Amino acid sequence: MDKNYLLQAVVLLAAAAVAAPLARVANVGSVLGYLAAGVLIGPHALGFFTHVESILHVAELGIVFLLFLIGLELRPLRIWTMRRTILGAGGVQVLATGLLLGIVAAMLFTTPPVAAVVGLALAMSSTAFVLQALEERKELSQKHGRLAFSILLFQDLAAIPLIAVVPLMAVRGATDATQSAIAIATALGTIAAVILAGQFLLNRIYKMVAASGVREAMTATALMTVIGVAVLMQPAGLSAALGAFIAGAMLADSAYRHQIEADIQPFEGLLLGLFFTAIGMSLDLSLLSREWRLIAALVIGLVAIKMVVLFVVGRVNGLATRQARRLAIALAQGGEFAFVILGLVTGAHLLAETTANLMSVVVTLSMAVTPILLLADDWLVKVNGKSLVPDYDAPPPSEGRVVIAGLGRFGQIMARILRARGIPFTALDISPDQIELVRRFGAEGYYGDASRLDILEAAQTAKARAFVLAIDDVEASLRTAEIVRRHFPHVPIYARARNRQHVHKLMDLGVQEMRRETFLAAIELTRDLLEGLGMREAEARRLTETFAALDRKRLYDDYEHASDRQKLELNARRFAEELEELFRDDAEEAERIAEGQVPAKADARPRRASFEADTTKAS
């Protein structure tokens, strides 16, 4: 292997490992860090790389993976519930901004049809940049953050037909009408084939792979899906990103969605970082130095036009002035789709390469300007002594979901009750057969290992109202409890415990709400048994409740001596003697009552009550 390739690989990995953390510490966002690193190691600075095009070809897989993950998120129900803000705010922003920027492009650079495409491409913001910037500032859950997400969602949807139309625009210019018709039919046929394959094959393939239990095979299948669909799109003249989006959308309702998302995200993040690094490498510093006045004017014009439109959209959608300004600043930059579409337009010979390079420099610098504007706005808010949003603007707790780990009999009962009450939940189980079974009967479940942090993050456990730990396997249950307590300490855990030892281990991890899986059922059945043997209902209930109260107290007494076997054995003997004495007292009391005598043991009931008062939430 060429040693130069190894050196370049080390440099790229070093850029990813150092640039993004430094940029985040500086509070300017990791995207700007990647861009700066790319400029530094690129051909116009230190010169570690000269053929940036070859790196860009590989790095574009980051955009492909991003589109795949966006497709995974676009569940029909989710889009439907957000339809007003997506179509309203998102549609107005893209069309208004695209129209204004398209007019400017037509006046300066190109023909009206191509200018319209360029204007719409520049109207897109950077999904990766904006979401990360708002997440770092804890603003995604605020009103302007939710509106920003809706606008970005519409932009992502709008980018798909825009990516698809560029090759067709090139075909339209062909002289042979038959050739044009064949190209269009091939493109539509390829899309239809991908949709059909996704509908009927993908879930079956994932089920087979999941049943094997080989985690690496699941990751390989997810990567194969994305790259395989991208390869299928190329002969039809369509974008690989379009194919990836369609594949993701086909799996949006799949039971394996969370597992796939967790497997793909590390590759998407790394390749997207490589993409921005490559964009930084391709930044033509000589062009910037020659045309700095024109570029500065274009950057100011791009950011200003987008900010004005976004501010108006924010105000129309009920944002306060500060919130609307924040929305406008956050989405004012050009996005990654601009690079993709400009590359497609240039490759189709619809736009001069020099013009495309100029636009790429403008988009890159608009990304660099946005963190600076956000910091300036932070300073302005701090100087004024006013918070960005009022306290009441936080989303209501009902918007959170319950995460259920384990869909066995225990988890299914809880899921069915939540569903009947209309409480949203996300259920995870590691068994593909179990998932298919519960989905067949109308329940929602997703394939995923809940003891993995990436799976829990994909299920948005950080935003959950509660976490139900219903996993049957004790070791997996404890691993999951430890991860949830460590990474999501604010999320309350409601745990199913296998036995007393399991309860004690969960208590070691700080879990407070627990139920032993067979305890209450055994108590209820014993009560029925006693009544079936002829005992009065009240007496049977008193006996079982006394036993339950004593056993609960002993459960917590034992926890203090969980490692002392002799002490546990002593407690067990003391419990048996105490229980026998209580039952004997109850029997004597019942006999005296039957004979009409005054009860000799007047303290029996208070004594029993003291045990009940001493019990805790663990059964």
ZIMOFEN-V786081 format. One record per residue. RES is the residue in one small letter. PHI is phi as a letter, one per 40 degrees, with the letter a starting at -180 (* if undefined). PSI is psi in whole degrees, 0 to 359 (NA if undefined). D_FIRST is the distance of its C-alpha to the first C-alpha in Angstrom with 2 decimals. Layout:
RES_PHI_PSI_D_FIRST / RES_PHI_PSI_D_FIRST
This chain:
m_*_139_0.00 / d_c_127_3.81 / k_c_333_6.20 / n_c_323_8.64 / y_c_320_7.59 / l_c_318_7.95 / l_c_317_11.11 / q_c_321_12.36 / a_c_318_12.12 / v_c_318_14.07 / v_c_317_16.49 / l_c_316_17.21 / l_c_322_17.87 / a_c_321_19.98 / a_c_318_21.88 / a_c_324_22.66 / a_c_333_23.68 / v_b_315_25.83 / a_c_312_27.17 / a_c_312_28.82 / p_c_320_30.65 / l_c_319_31.86 / a_c_322_33.14 / r_c_322_34.91 / v_c_323_36.51 / a_c_357_37.70 / n_g_34_39.11 / v_b_1_37.56 / g_g_143_35.33 / s_c_332_31.61 / v_c_315_31.18 / l_c_325_32.39 / g_c_316_29.99 / y_c_316_27.00 / l_c_315_28.48 / a_c_319_29.06 / a_c_319_25.55 / g_c_318_24.22 / v_c_319_26.66 / l_c_316_25.68 / i_c_359_21.90 / g_c_180_22.34 / p_c_342_22.70 / h_c_2_26.41 / a_b_259_26.16 / l_c_337_23.38 / g_g_27_21.01 / f_c_333_17.71 / f_b_139_17.39 / t_b_325_18.84 / h_c_81_18.17 / v_c_332_19.96 / e_d_320_20.81 / s_c_323_17.42 / i_c_322_17.55 / l_c_322_21.18 / h_c_318_20.56 / v_c_318_18.56 / a_c_335_21.01 / e_c_345_23.95 / l_c_334_23.32 / g_c_318_25.02 / i_c_322_28.12 / v_c_313_27.88 / f_c_322_27.91 / l_c_315_30.66 / l_c_324_32.79 / f_c_315_32.32 / l_c_325_33.59 / i_c_318_36.40 / g_c_322_37.39 / l_c_328_37.51 / e_c_342_39.93 / l_c_65_42.21 / r_c_139_44.55 / p_d_320_47.66 / l_c_321_50.01 / r_c_317_48.23 / i_c_320_48.27 / w_c_319_51.92 / t_c_336_53.02 / m_b_14_51.37 / r_d_324_52.44 / r_c_312_54.86 / t_c_326_52.60 / i_c_306_49.58 / l_c_321_51.55 / g_c_289_54.01 / a_c_313_52.13 / g_c_315_48.74 / g_c_316_50.25 / v_c_317_52.44 / q_c_313_49.68 / v_c_314_47.24 / l_c_315_49.95 / a_c_313_51.78 / t_c_317_48.72 / g_c_321_47.15 / l_c_312_50.48 / l_c_314_50.87 / l_c_327_47.30 / g_c_322_47.51 / i_c_317_50.69 / v_c_317_49.05 / a_c_320_46.04 / a_c_324_48.47 / m_c_328_50.46 / l_b_324_47.53 / f_b_317_44.70 / t_a_184_45.04 / t_c_157_47.24 / p_d_315_48.92 / p_c_315_46.96 / v_c_324_43.56 / a_c_324_45.09 / a_c_317_46.12 / v_c_315_42.56 / v_c_318_41.28 / g_c_316_44.17 / l_c_324_43.46 / a_c_318_39.75 / l_c_339_40.73 / a_c_339_43.31 / m_c_141_40.57 / s_b_172_39.68 / s_c_107_36.48 / t_d_313_36.88 / a_c_318_34.09 / f_c_310_35.50 / v_c_312_39.17 / l_c_320_38.95 / q_c_319_36.92 / a_c_316_39.32 / l_c_324_42.39 / e_c_318_41.07 / e_c_329_40.36 / r_c_9_43.94 / k_f_40_45.46 / e_b_356_46.85 / l_c_328_45.52 / s_c_351_48.55 / q_c_169_50.99 / k_c_316_52.76 / h_c_331_50.79 / g_c_319_47.53 / r_c_323_48.63 / l_c_321_49.66 / a_d_318_46.32 / f_c_319_44.59 / s_c_318_46.89 / i_c_316_46.20 / l_c_324_42.42 / l_c_318_42.86 / f_c_320_44.79 / q_c_317_42.21 / d_c_319_39.46 / l_c_319_41.77 / a_c_332_42.68 / a_c_332_39.08 / i_c_305_38.61 / p_c_330_41.20 / l_c_319_40.19 / i_c_323_36.59 / a_c_330_38.06 / v_c_336_40.61 / v_c_310_38.34 / p_c_327_37.04 / l_c_329_40.67 / m_c_324_41.89 / a_c_322_39.66 / v_c_323_41.06 / r_c_331_44.55 / g_c_356_44.27 / a_c_149_43.65 / t_c_333_46.61 / d_c_108_46.45 / a_c_323_48.18 / t_c_318_47.22 / q_c_320_43.53 / s_c_315_43.96 / a_c_319_45.81 / i_c_319_43.20 / a_c_317_40.40 / i_c_317_42.44 / a_c_321_43.41 / t_c_317_39.80 / a_c_313_38.79 / l_c_321_41.75 / g_c_321_41.21 / t_c_317_37.58 / i_c_316_38.74 / a_c_320_41.54 / a_c_319_39.25 / v_c_318_36.92 / i_c_315_40.06 / l_c_317_41.54 / a_c_319_38.39 / g_c_323_38.12 / q_c_321_41.81 / f_b_341_41.99 / l_b_320_38.58 / l_d_313_36.55 / n_c_322_39.01 / r_c_320_39.31 / i_c_314_35.57 / y_c_325_35.33 / k_c_315_38.36 / m_c_316_36.87 / v_c_318_33.62 / a_c_323_35.64 / a_c_335_37.94 / s_c_336_35.12 / g_g_7_34.74 / v_c_110_30.93 / r_c_321_29.88 / e_c_326_26.21 / a_c_325_27.56 / m_c_317_29.66 / t_c_317_26.80 / a_c_322_24.77 / t_c_320_27.96 / a_c_315_28.49 / l_c_319_25.04 / m_c_321_25.57 / t_c_310_28.96 / v_c_307_27.82 / i_c_323_24.86 / g_c_316_26.81 / v_c_322_29.81 / a_c_319_27.81 / v_c_320_26.45 / l_c_330_30.05 / m_c_332_31.33 / q_c_314_29.24 / p_c_335_31.06 / a_c_2_34.32 / g_g_19_33.35 / l_b_161_33.59 / s_c_141_31.58 / a_c_326_29.09 / a_c_322_30.82 / l_c_316_34.11 / g_c_319_32.88 / a_c_320_31.51 / f_c_316_34.87 / i_c_317_36.81 / a_c_318_34.81 / g_c_318_35.44 / a_c_326_39.11 / m_c_335_39.46 / l_b_6_38.41 / a_c_328_40.54 / d_b_11_43.30 / s_c_149_41.14 / a_c_345_41.76 / y_b_12_38.01 / r_d_313_37.71 / h_c_322_37.39 / q_c_316_34.79 / i_c_316_32.67 / e_c_316_33.12 / a_c_325_32.07 / d_c_326_28.88 / i_c_327_27.91 / q_d_317_28.95 / p_c_320_26.08 / f_c_319_23.59 / e_c_315_26.15 / g_c_317_26.64 / l_c_315_23.01 / l_c_327_22.27 / l_c_322_25.64 / g_c_320_24.82 / l_c_323_21.62 / f_c_312_23.96 / f_c_326_26.41 / t_c_317_23.81 / a_c_324_22.65 / i_c_319_26.37 / g_c_321_26.82 / m_c_322_24.04 / s_c_356_25.86 / l_c_116_29.17 / d_c_98_30.41 / l_c_328_32.03 / s_c_320_33.51 / l_c_321_35.19 / l_c_320_36.42 / s_c_326_37.92 / r_c_318_39.58 / e_b_36_40.96 / w_c_328_41.43 / r_c_312_45.07 / l_c_316_44.40 / i_c_316_41.44 / a_c_317_43.54 / a_c_320_46.38 / l_c_320_44.22 / v_c_313_42.70 / i_c_317_46.22 / g_c_315_47.54 / l_c_309_44.90 / v_c_319_45.35 / a_c_315_49.13 / i_c_315_49.62 / k_c_322_47.58 / m_c_318_49.37 / v_c_312_52.80 / v_c_314_52.19 / l_c_323_50.67 / f_c_316_53.52 / v_c_316_56.09 / v_d_318_54.35 / g_c_315_54.31 / r_c_319_57.97 / v_c_328_59.01 / n_c_21_57.29 / g_g_13_59.30 / l_c_145_57.10 / a_c_168_58.83 / t_d_314_58.19 / r_c_320_55.73 / q_c_317_53.84 / a_c_322_53.74 / r_c_320_52.48 / r_c_317_49.71 / l_d_315_48.73 / a_c_318_48.77 / i_c_317_46.56 / a_c_325_44.01 / l_b_16_43.46 / a_c_345_43.97 / q_c_165_40.35 / g_c_166_38.40 / g_b_178_35.93 / e_c_331_32.50 / f_c_334_34.17 / a_c_318_35.27 / f_c_318_31.68 / v_c_312_31.12 / i_c_321_34.44 / l_c_321_34.16 / g_c_320_30.84 / l_c_318_32.54 / v_c_319_35.60 / t_c_317_33.66 / g_c_331_31.59 / a_c_6_34.95 / h_g_36_36.31 / l_c_348_39.08 / l_a_140_38.38 / a_c_143_37.35 / e_c_324_33.89 / t_c_321_35.48 / t_c_318_37.80 / a_c_320_35.05 / n_c_320_33.14 / l_c_317_36.45 / m_c_323_37.02 / s_c_320_33.57 / v_c_319_34.38 / v_c_314_37.74 / v_c_316_36.37 / t_c_315_33.83 / l_c_329_36.65 / s_c_326_38.98 / m_c_322_36.62 / a_c_329_36.63 / v_c_326_40.43 / t_d_312_41.12 / p_d_326_40.32 / i_c_318_42.50 / l_c_322_45.31 / l_c_318_45.03 / l_c_321_45.33 / a_c_321_48.29 / d_c_322_49.91 / d_d_315_49.39 / w_c_318_51.16 / l_c_317_53.93 / v_c_319_54.56 / k_c_319_54.64 / v_c_320_57.06 / n_c_346_59.34 / g_g_25_59.33 / k_b_141_58.87 / s_c_159_56.40 / l_c_319_54.26 / v_b_152_55.99 / p_c_160_59.09 / d_d_324_58.86 / y_c_354_60.18 / d_c_353_57.25 / a_c_145_55.02 / p_c_147_54.55 / p_c_153_57.04 / p_d_335_55.99 / s_c_346_56.65 / e_c_345_53.49 / g_c_161_51.44 / r_b_162_50.51 / v_c_132_50.88 / v_b_124_47.74 / i_b_119_48.56 / a_b_109_46.14 / g_h_116_47.20 / l_b_41_49.13 / g_c_200_51.08 / r_c_321_54.86 / f_c_308_55.16 / g_c_324_52.73 / q_c_318_54.14 / i_c_314_57.65 / m_c_320_56.59 / a_c_320_54.56 / r_c_321_57.55 / i_c_317_59.91 / l_c_318_57.63 / r_c_319_57.25 / a_c_328_61.03 / r_c_355_61.60 / g_g_21_59.12 / i_c_120_56.80 / p_c_144_53.18 / f_a_158_50.60 / t_b_118_47.03 / a_b_133_46.82 / l_b_141_43.70 / d_a_147_43.43 / i_c_353_40.64 / s_c_116_42.37 / p_c_327_41.72 / d_c_319_44.93 / q_c_318_46.95 / i_c_314_45.64 / e_c_324_46.52 / l_c_311_49.93 / v_c_328_50.96 / r_c_329_49.72 / r_c_332_51.74 / f_b_22_54.84 / g_g_358_54.19 / a_c_156_52.51 / e_b_130_49.25 / g_a_154_46.39 / y_b_140_42.62 / y_c_127_40.05 / g_i_149_38.30 / d_c_105_37.98 / a_c_351_40.37 / s_c_5_39.12 / r_b_132_35.87 / l_c_320_36.11 / d_c_326_34.03 / i_c_316_36.41 / l_c_322_39.41 / e_c_321_38.11 / a_c_328_37.57 / a_c_5_41.17 / q_f_46_42.26 / t_c_329_43.87 / a_c_333_44.24 / k_b_8_46.79 / a_c_150_48.55 / r_c_331_52.25 / a_a_158_51.88 / f_b_120_49.51 / v_c_117_50.93 / l_c_94_49.35 / a_b_27_50.48 / i_c_134_47.70 / d_c_318_49.18 / d_c_125_46.65 / v_c_313_47.70 / e_c_317_44.32 / a_c_322_42.72 / s_c_316_45.81 / l_c_321_45.51 / r_c_316_41.79 / t_c_316_42.65 / a_c_319_45.67 / e_c_317_43.73 / i_c_316_41.08 / v_c_317_43.83 / r_c_326_45.92 / r_c_316_43.06 / h_c_338_41.53 / f_b_60_44.60 / p_c_341_47.56 / h_c_350_49.84 / v_c_119_49.70 / p_c_142_52.49 / i_b_131_51.62 / y_b_110_54.04 / a_b_144_53.01 / r_c_128_54.00 / a_b_140_54.44 / r_c_319_54.49 / n_a_186_56.92 / r_c_320_58.36 / q_c_322_55.35 / h_c_318_53.11 / v_d_313_55.50 / h_c_322_55.31 / k_c_323_51.51 / l_c_323_51.52 / m_c_324_54.10 / d_d_327_51.83 / l_c_359_49.31 / g_g_9_52.04 / v_c_134_52.81 / q_b_328_56.51 / e_c_108_57.28 / m_b_151_57.09 / r_b_129_58.91 / r_c_135_58.92 / e_c_330_58.30 / t_b_355_61.37 / f_c_304_63.77 / l_c_322_65.64 / a_c_320_65.75 / a_c_320_67.26 / i_c_313_69.83 / e_c_316_70.88 / l_c_323_71.18 / t_c_320_73.19 / r_c_316_75.56 / d_c_321_76.10 / l_c_312_76.66 / l_c_319_79.33 / e_c_324_81.12 / g_c_334_80.97 / l_c_2_82.66 / g_h_1_85.56 / m_c_147_84.68 / r_c_150_85.61 / e_d_316_82.78 / a_c_320_83.44 / e_c_318_83.41 / a_c_319_80.20 / r_c_319_78.51 / r_c_318_79.79 / l_c_311_78.51 / t_c_323_74.98 / e_c_323_74.73 / t_c_314_75.92 / f_c_314_73.31 / a_c_317_70.54 / a_c_315_71.65 / l_c_319_71.76 / d_c_321_68.42 / r_c_318_66.72 / k_c_317_68.26 / r_c_325_67.17 / l_d_316_63.59 / y_c_330_63.36 / d_c_319_65.40 / d_c_329_62.95 / y_c_325_59.98 / e_c_340_61.32 / h_b_34_61.27 / a_c_332_58.31 / s_c_358_57.06 / d_b_98_60.60 / r_c_319_61.42 / q_c_318_65.02 / k_c_322_65.70 / l_c_318_64.37 / e_c_320_66.65 / l_c_317_69.57 / n_c_320_68.88 / a_c_317_68.82 / r_c_319_72.22 / r_c_322_73.65 / f_c_316_72.48 / a_c_318_74.17 / e_c_319_77.39 / e_c_320_77.41 / l_c_318_76.83 / e_c_320_79.54 / e_c_319_81.95 / l_c_315_81.31 / f_c_323_81.88 / r_c_317_85.05 / d_c_318_86.34 / d_c_319_85.63 / a_c_317_87.54 / e_c_319_90.53 / e_c_316_90.55 / a_c_324_90.52 / e_c_317_93.39 / r_c_320_95.52 / i_c_319_94.92 / a_c_328_96.04 / e_c_358_99.22 / g_g_13_99.92 / q_c_161_99.48 / v_c_133_97.84 / p_d_130_94.25 / a_c_327_94.16 / k_b_78_90.45 / a_c_346_90.47 / d_c_8_87.13 / a_c_314_85.15 / r_c_315_83.94 / p_d_323_83.15 / r_c_318_81.28 / r_c_320_79.22 / a_c_325_78.63 / s_c_325_77.32 / f_c_317_74.60 / e_c_322_73.69 / a_c_336_73.58 / d_c_359_71.23 / t_c_164_68.65 / t_b_189_65.40 / k_c_347_63.14 / a_c_131_61.36 / s_c_NA_63.08
